[in-house]
Amino acid sequence: MNHYSLHEFNLLVKGALSNSLERSYWIIAEIGQINLHGNGHCYLELVEKENNFVKAKSRGTIWANVFREIHPWFVSQTGTELKQGMKVLFNASLEFHEVYGLSLNIRDIDANFTIGERERKKQETLNQLEAEGIIDMNHSLELVLVPQRLAVISSESAAGYEDFINQFESNPYQYQATLDLYPATMQGDSAPQSIIEALHKIHESELGYEAIILIRGGGSKMDLDCFDDYDLCAHLAQFPLPIITGIGHERDQSIADLVAHTRLKTPTSVAEFLIARMLSFESEINQIQESINHQTQELLYRQNEVINQLNFKWQLSVNQILQEHNLRLKQFVQLIEHKPSSILNRQTDNLNHNQKLIDAYNPQNILNKGYSITRLNGKALKNQNLESGDQIETQTASQIIISTVNKTK
């Protein structure tokens, strides 16, 4: 039996591996840890996970001379540096050192794979949100024209938050609103849960918020990957208040932007958006006021015209009535002036006529004409039957004759 020292055995393994393996391989792995040494070397711990369970692990090294070449190119293509949690496709050879053991000597990294991996995850999240029917829920909410109480989710020290506050508070129209900050981590692996916790606090409050503003400053694409997280985007999509985003990236659009009620490019744009809505509301109110004033003036003018016409007609009617009454009064006066004499003349004529009738029917005048009146027992004799022996009186104009009836026929 041959005996080997550890050093000899490791050299044997090194030789066997060198002779049996290809010069290099393209390998997919997740960066579990990354450490950039002061000498320029980059040391990595590479892992493969399945349901958050590490099923493989290996050390990796990017020597300084290689790192200076591939890292700037990777950043320029992906918009981010190599970091923990990133899945990468790299070209590496297996190195076995008799002292340090196995490690992967990384010679190149495929930036397109990392970009594609990000898009793949993003598309998976979008597909899941669409399948659950929640991707458009926040869009369907109504955003009031002039929100007066807003909850702001951001980092208090973020430049984007300061830009938002400065832009809004310095607006030339002196518009105001209540802006309550709910601090949260805005990048990295802890950002989604931090933002979700802020959403829970807002939901549990009883302050009557009308909308939520989610803002941060600009950053690399990878720094903004947290806004593609499924759990975060599902919470944003289903939140019962309209969400306005101003995450701060001009060209790329996160899933948080897609599920939000209103997506704006930067925190400053969010402030300008709110100011513009307030200005629009004020302009609309001013137009309504001008319209009311104009309509009121027109109504007053028309009513004045009506009043003037009625006044003119009233004056005409009054003058006409006065003229008619004056005419009647004159006629009445004339009637009064002439009526007494007319009445007197007519009554005088009536009296004269009556006097003539009286005179005509006066018994004395009848007697004077030769007529006489015969009475029986003091009553004028008309149709009474006379008998022999009756005593009658006969009155003439000058005397009364008393006679005794001897015979009648």
C-alpha positions, 0 to 999 in steps of 0.5 A: 500500500502506497502512503501519501502525505497530504501535500502529495495527495493534493498534488495528485488530485490537482493533476488528475483534475487538470488532466480530466477537465476542460479548460473552462466551463460556463456556469450559472450560480448565485452570488452568496457573498462577495468581497473586494480585497484591497489588492484588487482581487474579488472573492466570491461565494457561489451557491445554487438554491432550490426553494431557499435551500442551498444545494451546492456551494463553491468559492470563486475568485476574480483576479485583479487583472481580470476584474479590472477588465470585466467589471466595468463592462458588466456595470455598463451593460447591466447598470449595476455592480456585482452584488449579493443575491445576483444570479450570474453566468460566468466562465471559469476554470476549476483550480485546485490548490494544495493549500487552499483547495478547490475554487473557481477561477472566473475569467468572464461574466455574461452581462446579457444573462444577468439582464435576461434573468432580471427580465425573466423574473420580472415577467414571471411576476407580471404573469402571476399578478395578471393570473391573480387578476390584481394587476389593474386593481389600483388603477380602478381607484378614483384619485381625488382632484386635489388630495389634501392628506397624503402618506409618503413612503420614502427614506428620510435621508434620500435626496429624492424625498428632499427634492419632492418636499422642496419642489412642493413647498416652494410652489409659486401658488402657495398650495399646501397639503398634509404630507406625512412621511412613513420611512422605509428602506428603498433599495436592497433585499430588505426594501420590499418588506420595509415598504410593505410594513409602511403600507400596513401602518398607513392602512391601520392609521385613521388619518383619512389619507386620500393617496400614497406617494412612493418615491426615492432618488435615482439609482442603477437598475439593480438598485431598483430590482426591489420594486419588481418584488412580487409580494411588494407589487401585490400589496401595492396593486391591492391597496385600497388607496391610489398609489403615485410612484416617483421612483426616479428612473427615466427609461426603465419601468418597474412592476411597482410603476405598472401596478400603481394608480399613477406612474411618474418618473421622478419625485420632482415630477410627483410634486409637479403633478400634484401642483398641476392638479391643484392649479387645474382645480383653481382654474376650473373654480375661477372659470366657474366663478367668472361664468357665474358672474357673467350669467349674473350680470346678464340676468340682472341686465335682462331683469332690469330691462324687464323692470324698465319695460314694466315700469314704462307700461305701468306709467302708461297705464297709470297716465291712461287711467288718470286721463280716463278718471279726469275725463270722467271727473270732468263729465261728472262735474259738468253733470253735477253743474247742470243736473240740479236745474234740469231736475228742478225744471222737470220736477216743476213740469211734473208739479204743474202737470199734477196740479192740472190733474188735481184741478181737473179732478177737483169736485168743485170744478166739476160742479161748476161745470153744471154737474151735481152729486147725489148722495143717499145716506151720505154716500154718492149715489151710484148703483144703489136701489132707491125706494119710495120715501128715501131721502136723498141730497143733491149737491150743485155748485152753489146749493144742496137740495134735499128731496124725497123719492116718490117713484123710480123707474 
